[in-house]
Amino acid sequence: MIVYGYLFGYLRLLKDTHHDEVFIEANGLVIKENGREICTYNELVAIARTELNLDKVTIIDYGDMK
């Protein structure tokens, strides 16, 4: 297992190199498997709201800034 990064800077993500899965350490939810995303961006925002007990998460979509 290696640290894959942090979801929105707060939730630690771990990568199981044996099973090629990335999951959230706090709840064990697999978000990436075999190099493919399992959760959409909106689902990740909802997970962050739940896990961090936040009422609001500011969503910045840089795709709109063209």
N, C-alpha and C positions, 0 to 999 in steps of 0.2 A: 504494500500500500504506500502510496505517495500522496502528498498534498497537491491537488490539482489547481487550487485557487480558492477564491472567495466569491460567493454569489452576492452581488450588490455590495461587496466590501465587508460583509458581516458573517455570512454563513459559510463555514469551511466545507469545501468540497474535497473528497478523497477519491483517488483512482485505484481501483483494484486491477493491477496489471495482469493478474492471472486470468480473470474473467472478462477483462476489457470493459469495465463498467465505471462510471463516475456517479457517485452518490453524495447526498447531503449527510454530513456526519451527525447532525442533531437528531434526524428522524429516520435515517437509513433509506430514504427515497432515492431510487435510481433515476437519474435525469439524462444519462447518455449511455448507450450500449452499442458495442461494436462500431464505434465511430459515428453513430447516428443519434441525433437529438430525439429524446422521447417526449419532452415537455415543450410547449410553445412558450414564447416570451411572456404572454399574459398569464399562463399557468405558473411560471417562475415568480412573477410579481405577486400572485395570490399566495404562493408558498411563503415568500418572504414576509408578507403581511401577517400571516398566521404564525410563523415561527418567531418573528421578532415582536409580536403583539403591537403592531403599528396600525394606527387608524388610517394613515395616509402614506403612500409611497409616491414620490414624484417620479413620473415617467418622462424621460426626455428621449424623443425619437429623432435622432440625428439624420434620418433619412429625409425628413421634411426640410432640411436646411441646405437645399441645392441652389 
